[in-house]
Amino acid sequence: MAVGRTVRARAARGSTARAIHAAAAALLVLALGAVAVRGVAEPRVALAFTALIALGECVRITLPGDREQAPIGAAGALAYALLGPLRGVPTAHGTLQVVAVTGIGLLLGWLPGLALPHRPGRPHRRPPWADPARRDSAARRLIAAGFAAAVFQPLYNGGLVERFSPEGPAYGAFLTTVAALAALCDATLAALLRACAKGLRFPAALEDELRSLFGIGSAIVATGMLVSLAAGEVGLWALPLFCTPLLLAQVSFRRAAAVRATTGQTIASLARATEVAGYTPHGHARRVADTACALGRELGLGTRELALLEYAALMHDVGQLSLVEPVPDGATALLSFAEQQRIARLGSEVISRTGVPRQVAEQVARLADPCAGPAGGEGSVPLAARIIRVANAHDDLLTAARGRGLGEAVGRLEALEVLRLGRGRVYDARVVDALARVGGQARG
């Protein structure tokens, strides 16, 4: 039953992503056809924005949670969608030309990646259209730009916007409203696609995307609005002039990404230390982390919470390095509660000195705190700690079952049965139930 639900959920997620891709492709074909029939309005302006969007696609950045973003390209597409007068002269490019310019800019931005030579010893690069993340990003940006243009351009070309003075607050408020709606559209599409790709619950994915709007997302929206407003006064010089700060912001995000990479290397080294020293079986930390992340997704955790959960799961056994003699098979779940708590506290003290987020150390410190109460005892024990406790016990029990010569399927059933016996007392009831549901995904 659980496997059947998992298969159906994956099929539904896949169909959602394909529908969004198909909608974006159909919109682009329609726009290109309309522009081919009607001709290009203000070709010089269209060419400038096409070049800006293509440049933005070439200098993409990776945000936390492995989100790929092209801030300059996204700001350029939004600015073109919201472009009214240019140096005081009305424009008439319309909604479909906005979509066409955005689509052509995206396609042109993919060309440099194809032209880069392949380096020996490195895996061959996939073309951009074969990269799911690039396809997702292009589809949602195309639809979001079309949405912003569909709201703004008909009102502008119909003369309704002329009631607002471009220098007055009403015009700025109108632009802000349209830009905010476009940002919400983009965040919703991004959440849908991310939920499809990562197996997240949609509410958790949407919460992540809305939170990101207060970071680089707000800079993109502000830059797009600023370029569209400034173009009315200074013309196309507004594009390089007001996109430069956003480019500098990208440099800061790249540096932050380098810091995160260093943190990841530290965590990987600590996770491997217990295996190299012979305290835990090979691959135990990685298996526990994979199971914990599968449970976290099933329980609706967002990307940030999943990242912290993975860090804590990878380092949950660091406290074993304080032991004089290794625990047989590293199975801390089979120790007394007092010994489990001592190992967890010692591991937390080590982790707190490594520079990783403090939540990770807190989660590891609470790993051995038993749940209390008939409903699973949510109490003060962090959900991440309760998840890792179940994931760790699951892998320890599976390892013990393999040592007795039991088959994989029988071992899984036995491990799950042991966890169910401690459900609501030792192990969180919701987490154990989630493990039963994702048993086909969480490989112990």
N, C-alpha and C positions, 0 to 999 in steps of 0.2 A: 504493500500500500504506500509506504513512504517513498520507495523508489519510483513508483508510478506517478506520485505527486511531483517528485523532482523532475522527471522527464517532461511532464506536462508544463511545469513552470519554465523549464528551459525553452521549450518550444514556443510558449507564449512570449517570452522575452525576445527570442530570435525574430518572431513575426513582427513585434513592435519596432525593433531596430530596422528591419527591412522596409517596413511601411514608412518610417521617417526618411530613409535613404531614397526610396522611390518617390516620395513627395518632393524632396529637394531636387532630384533629377528631373522630374516632370516640370517643376517650376522653372528650372534653368532652361530646359528645351523650349518652353513656352516663351520665356523672356528673349532668348536668342532669336527665335522665329519672329517675334514682334519687332525687335530692333532691326532685323534684316529687311523686313517689309517696309517699316516706317522710316528707316534711316536713323543715324545717331544724332541726337540733339546736343549741341555744344561739344563737338568732338574733342577740342583741346581740354576741356574740363573733365570729360569722361576718361581721356587718356591719362591725365594726371592722377585721378583717383585709382584707376586700374594699376598704375605703377606703384602707388602707395600701398595698395592691398597686396600686390605681389611681393613687394619688399618686406612687408610685415610677415608674410607667409614664410619667407626665407630666414627670418631671424626669430623663430619660435622659441619659447621657453617651456620648461617642464615645472609645473607647480606641485605643491605637496599632494600626495595621493596619486602621483603619476598622471596628473592632468596636463595635457598639452594645450598651450594657448599661444595665440599670435596677437598680442595686445595692439600693435600698431595696425595690423590689417583689420582687426575688429573695430578699432576706433575709426579707421578710414571708411569702412563700409557704413558705419553708423552716421558719420559726418555727411557722406554723400546722400544717404537716405533722408537726412534732416536739412539738406542744403536748400535754402530759399534764394534770396537775391545774392548775386555775386558782384561785388563792388557797386552795389546799388542797382544792378540790372537784373530783372527777373530771369529765372531759369525755367526750363520746361522739359526736363529729362524724364520725369514720371517714374512710376513704380517699377515697371518691367525693365526699364533701362538700369535702374539701381541693381536689380537682381542680375542682369546680364553683366554689368561691370564687376560686381562682386564675384560672380562665377568665373569670369575670364581672369580676374586677378588671382583667384585661388589656383586656377590651372597653371597660369604662368609661374606662380610661386613654387610649383612642384618641379619645374624643369631643371633648376640648378642641382637638385638632389640626384637627378638621373645622370647629369653630366659628370659628377664627381667620380674619379677613378677608383677602382676597387683595390684595396690594399691586401697584399698576400698575408695569409694567416688569419684574416678576419672574415666573419660570415658575410655572405653577399647581402647587400642592401635590398630590401624589398622596394618596389616602386611605390610612391605615395598612395596610389589608389588601392594597393594591396594591403596597406596598413590600416587596420580597423580604427585606430585612434584618429588617424588623419581623415578618414572617411567620415567618422562621427563629427569631428570638429568642423569639417567643410559643410556637412549637411545642416547642422544646427545654425552655423553662422549665415548660411545662405537664406534659410527660412527666417531667422531673426531679422536680417537686413530687409528682407521682403516685407516682414510684418511692420517694421518701423516705417518703411516707405509707403506701405498701403494705408497707414494711419495718417501720415503727414502730407504726402504728395497730393492726393486728391483734394484735401482741404486747401493746400497752398495754391494749386493750379486753378481751383474753383473760385479763388478770390476771398474765401472766408478768413484766411490768415491775415489778409491785408487790413483787417479791422484792428489788428494789433500793431503798434509801432515797433519796428525791429530794435529800437533803443529802449523801449519801455519794458516794465517788469512782466506784463501780461504775456508778451512773446516768449520771454525766458521761461516763464512758468509753463507755457504750452510745450516748449521744447523739452523741458525737464520731465513733464508727464509722459510724453511720447517715448523719451529715452528710458524712463523707468519701466514702462510697459514692455519695451523691447528687451530690456535686461531681464525682466521676469520671464518673458517668452524664451530667451536663451537659456536661463537657469532651469526652466522646466524641461526643455528639450535635453539639456545636458544631463539632468537627473534621470530622465527616462533612458537615455543611451548608456549612462554609467550603470544604472541598475541592471540593464540588459547585459553589459559586458562583464561586470564584477559579481553579479548575483546578489546585489544589495536589495533591501526593501526600498521601495520608491520614497516613502517619507524620510528615511534616513539619508538617501542620496540627495533629495531636494533640500534637506536641512544643510548638508555639506555645501551645495552649490549656492544657496542663499547666504551662507556664512562667507563664502569666497567673494561675494559681491562687495563686502566691506574692505577687501584687499585690492587686488589688481583689477577687479571688476569695476569698482567705483572710479578708478583712474581711467579705465577705458571709456566709461560713459561720460565722465567729465571732459576727457580729451575730444571725444566725438562731438559733444555739444559745443565746446569751445572753438573747434575748427569750423563748424558750420556757421557759428555766429561771426567769427573773425573774418571768414571768407567774404562776408557781406561788406566788410570795410576795406580789407587789404588784398582781397583776391586770392589767387592760388598760392601766394607766399605764406598763407596761413598753414598750409600742409606741413612743410618742413619746420616752420617756426614753432608751432605748438605741439608737434609730435616728438620733438627732441626731448622734452622732460620725460615722456613716457619711455623713450628709448633708454634714458639713464636709469629709470626705475627698473627696466628689464635687467640691467647690469647688476643692480642690487639683488634682484631675485636669483640671478645666476650664482652670486656669491653665497646666498642663503642655501641654495641647492648643494653647493660644495660642502658647506658645514653639515648639512643633513647626510651627505655621502660619508663624511668622516665619522659621524655618529653611527651610521650603519655598519661601518667597518669595525668600530669598537665593539658594537654589540655582537657581530659575527665572531670576533676573536674570543670574547667572553663565553659565547655559546659553545665554541669548539674546545675551550680549555678543559671542561669537565670530561669530554670525550677523549682528548689527547692524554689526559692524566689517568684514564681508565676508570673514572668514577661512574660514567653513564655509558650505555651502549651507543654504538655509532648510529647517528641519525635520529636519536631520541628527541633532542631539542627541536629539530626541524619538524618531526612528525607531530609533536605536541603543538607547535605553533600553527601548523596547517589545520589540525583539528580544531584548535581554539578559534582560528579565523573563520572556519566554516560555521562553527556554532555562533560566533558573533554576528555574522551576516544573517543567519537564521533568526536571531533574536533582535535584529533591526539596528545594530550599531552602525554608525557612520564611518566615513573613511578615516577621520582623525582618530576616533576611538579604536578602530581596527588596527591602525598603525601602532598605537601604544600597547594594545593587546598583544600584537605580534612581538614587539620588543620584550615585553615582560615574559611571554611564553618561551622565547628563545633563551632567556637568562634565568629561568625559574630554578635551575639546579646549581647556580653558582655557589650557593652556600655549602654544597657538598665538599668543596675544596678545603673546608675547615676540618673535615673528618680525618681521624688518624687512619682508619680502615674504611675502604669503600663499602657502600651498601651493596649486597648481592644484586647484580643486574641494575644497579642504580635505582631500585624500586622504592622510592621514598613513600609511596602510597601505602606500603605494607608495614611502615614503621609506626611506633606509637605517636599519638597526637603531640605529646610534649617534644619528642625528637623532631617531628616534622616542623613544629613551630620554631624550634631553635635554628634549624637549617634555613628556614625562610627568613628569620630575622637577620642571621649572619649574611645571607645573600643580599638582602636589602641594603645592609650597611656597605657592602662592596659596591653595589650598583649606584648608590647615592654619591659615590666619589668619582664616577666615570663621566659625569657631565651629561648624561641622558636626562630626558624630562623627569621631574620628581615624581610624576604620577606612576612611572614604571616601578620605581623603588617602593612606593606605597602599595602597589598591587602585589608585588612579590612578598612584601612583609606580611600581607594578610592571606597568603595562599593556604596556610594550614588552619586558619580559623574556621571551625565547623559551623555549618548552618544550624540555626535553631528555629523551632516552630514547625507546625504541620504544613505550612504553605511553602516551605523552602527557605524561610528565614532571610529575606532580603536585608533586613536590618541595616547595619553599618558596614557590612563587608562589601567591598566594591564588586560590581557585576563581573568585571574582568578577572578578579581573583577567583570568583566562583567558577567561571568558565575554565580557567587554566587548571584549577583543582580537578575538575571532571576530566579534562583532556589528558592531564598527566596520569591520573589513575587509570584511564582507559588504556593508554599505551603501556603502563606498567603491567596491568592485568593481561593484556594481549601478549606481552613478552613472556610472562610467566606461563601462559597457556601454550605458547610455542615451545617453551623449554620442556613441557610435559608431553610433547609430541602431538598435541591436538591440531586439527586442521584449522585453516583460517576462519571459515564460516562458523565452526563450533566455538572457536576461541572468542569470536566477536559476540556470539550469543551469550556465552558464559560471562564475559566482561560486562556486558550490558545488564545482565541479571544481577551481578554483584552491585553495580552502581544503583540499580533500582531498589535493592534492599536497603541502601543508605539514603534513599531519596527523601528529602525533607528533613533529614537529621544530620548526616555527614555531608551530603551533596545537595546542591540546589535543585529543587524539583523541576523548575522550568528548564534548566540547562540539561538535565538528564533526559527530559522529554524531547528537547531539541536534538540531542545526540541520536535518539531513536529515529527522528525524522530524517536527519542528514547522514545516516549511517552509510549510504552509498557514496557520499562525497568525502567524508572524513576518513582518510586512510590511516589506520593506526600503525 
